[in-house]
Amino acid sequence: MPYALEAAQLTHIYNGRVRAIDGISFQVEDGEAFGFLGPNGAGKTTAIKIFTTLLRPTSGRALVSGCDVVTQSGQVRRLIGYLPQQLTSDDTLTGYENLLFFAKLYDVPRISREARIKEALNMVELSERAGDMVKEYSGGMKRRLEMASVLVSRPRILFLDEPTLGLDPQTRSCIWNYLGVLRREYGVTIFMTTHYMEEADKVCDRVGIINQGNLVACDKPSTLKNEVGGDIIIIGLTDPDPAILDKVGKLPYVVSADMSTGSLRLTVRNGGEAAPLILEDLRNAGSRASSILIEKPTLEDVFIKCTGRRLTDEVPSSMPTKAKGKARLASRLRR
Amino acid sequence: MLIRLVNPVLWLAVFGAALSYKVTIGRTPAEYQQFILPGILIHTVLITGAVYGISLKWESETGALGKLLAAPIPRTSVVLGKALAAVVRAFIQMGVLLLTARILGIGYSLNPLAILLSAGMVLVFVLGFASLYIIVAMISGTVRAYTGLTGLLQMPFFFASNSLYTLDGAPYWLRVVAGLNPVTYAVDFVRQIMIYNNWDVLLLLRDFAFVSVCTFAGIAVATMLFRRKVT
């Protein structure tokens, strides 16, 4: 049985200069929910575009259910569904008509069309509004309609690029629920990209941490978080002095210390016990804490551990759009 | 769409009437208006296709095109779909224009064969120009570049042809350019069978063939470019 998805040394370079993804390899099993977690510009959208046959990789291989995306692209397209980052329902049609269009696009047999559309609308709770023009829908409704279209086309593998970007918390919850339904009841394999750690944590069986085109970690969220090695204590210092890092790093109960985010981040075995000790030790070292926070590790901590950066820091390394170019220039000038 | 229909009416009614007293084509003003009717028709349908290139650009920028390209439909059907939409629109405009011409009292052949064949010519012609617009859409960076380029191209096609005037006595370079312009042949075809009731088969075949070849080339290039751009 081939993997649902497989990447082998997948690389893509834009315009001969920008390495969007660099030798990525991974596999996704049938029925799994897999996510790429990384900041903007990490190469997530590039990866999705390659798997959905919208982009030809520079080198390496990408396989969908054993079919090569380059040489067997027609077969690949018959197996997949794709929800891009932007909302792409047709504004000038009604919700129902959009779904009908999808049914026809994906060759759903005429007899089943009506039933599937009805079922899909029920799942996303848009049955009453199905006859209204999509331009009257809210952003959340449009996203839900798109999820309904997936239920109509019933792909084996579904690709979602930032599925809940910019949505309100209720809709986000709904979308996550629908994804669960798709997996459990229809056996759909899910591949998504996101920069929201709670989304990756909640929805995905396994998460691939991606940064600047490289897959730096790939495992179950719980395993990844355990590897952080313990609880996190974040201390705001009144005057942050890099020398403190050395002193603190040598303390016996500290697993690792980091100051790249501006505050002092310590990984300790037991946050509750270590907190009073660290405050004491800091005072002895001549530094003063202005704030203290104790946390269980999150995927963002995993990300920081693997890359030294936060998920929300944008690094303009791939996809050279004009906006990113300007951001790059602006950040250079700031330094 | 209604607003867009005003333009050809203006050409016919105002321009045609105004110029007919100065131009010595035909003995009466009505004859000049008849003369330019095919030209106006072809020009109108030529302009119609432009909007589909914009929609292609727009869709590629918003991700809607991505959704279509990831679907199990043949890639070329995306291009063909746009071209056929342009044809449908062109037919509607043709119908309205002919009706308007009737109302303005401009005579033309009501021979159903003539009308059918003219529609056939419009179909082939529009498919060709839709391909051109799609090619321009693919080489343009932005929607603005696209509208600029198409605007630049449309006028020469109209004026370097026999749409508004005959070409005997025209300077050599103009006759050469017009001779390479599919508009000239399309207009001639429609004019012969709709206005002059001239069924010279060889002439009509020549006209139809020229436009068909241009259209075929256009579709081929557009498809090739499209395929290359999208794996």
HADDOCK unambig.tbl for C-alpha pairs under 7 A between the chains (distance, minus, plus):
assign (segid A and resid 52 and name CA) (segid B and resid 70 and name CA) 5.80 0.50 0.50
assign (segid A and resid 53 and name CA) (segid B and resid 70 and name CA) 6.61 0.50 0.50
assign (segid A and resid 53 and name CA) (segid B and resid 231 and name CA) 6.92 0.50 0.50
assign (segid A and resid 54 and name CA) (segid B and resid 69 and name CA) 6.91 0.50 0.50
assign (segid A and resid 54 and name CA) (segid B and resid 70 and name CA) 6.82 0.50 0.50
assign (segid A and resid 54 and name CA) (segid B and resid 230 and name CA) 6.11 0.50 0.50
assign (segid A and resid 54 and name CA) (segid B and resid 231 and name CA) 6.42 0.50 0.50
assign (segid A and resid 55 and name CA) (segid B and resid 230 and name CA) 6.70 0.50 0.50
assign (segid A and resid 55 and name CA) (segid B and resid 231 and name CA) 5.88 0.50 0.50
assign (segid A and resid 56 and name CA) (segid B and resid 231 and name CA) 5.45 0.50 0.50
assign (segid A and resid 74 and name CA) (segid B and resid 72 and name CA) 6.56 0.50 0.50
assign (segid A and resid 77 and name CA) (segid B and resid 70 and name CA) 5.75 0.50 0.50
assign (segid A and resid 77 and name CA) (segid B and resid 71 and name CA) 5.63 0.50 0.50
assign (segid A and resid 77 and name CA) (segid B and resid 72 and name CA) 4.93 0.50 0.50
assign (segid A and resid 78 and name CA) (segid B and resid 71 and name CA) 6.97 0.50 0.50
assign (segid A and resid 78 and name CA) (segid B and resid 72 and name CA) 4.93 0.50 0.50
assign (segid A and resid 82 and name CA) (segid B and resid 67 and name CA) 6.39 0.50 0.50
assign (segid A and resid 82 and name CA) (segid B and resid 70 and name CA) 6.72 0.50 0.50
assign (segid A and resid 84 and name CA) (segid B and resid 63 and name CA) 6.39 0.50 0.50
assign (segid A and resid 86 and name CA) (segid B and resid 62 and name CA) 6.56 0.50 0.50
assign (segid A and resid 86 and name CA) (segid B and resid 63 and name CA) 6.30 0.50 0.50
assign (segid A and resid 88 and name CA) (segid B and resid 63 and name CA) 6.47 0.50 0.50
assign (segid A and resid 88 and name CA) (segid B and resid 64 and name CA) 5.05 0.50 0.50
assign (segid A and resid 105 and name CA) (segid B and resid 71 and name CA) 6.91 0.50 0.50
assign (segid A and resid 105 and name CA) (segid B and resid 73 and name CA) 6.92 0.50 0.50
assign (segid A and resid 106 and name CA) (segid B and resid 71 and name CA) 6.75 0.50 0.50
assign (segid A and resid 106 and name CA) (segid B and resid 72 and name CA) 6.36 0.50 0.50
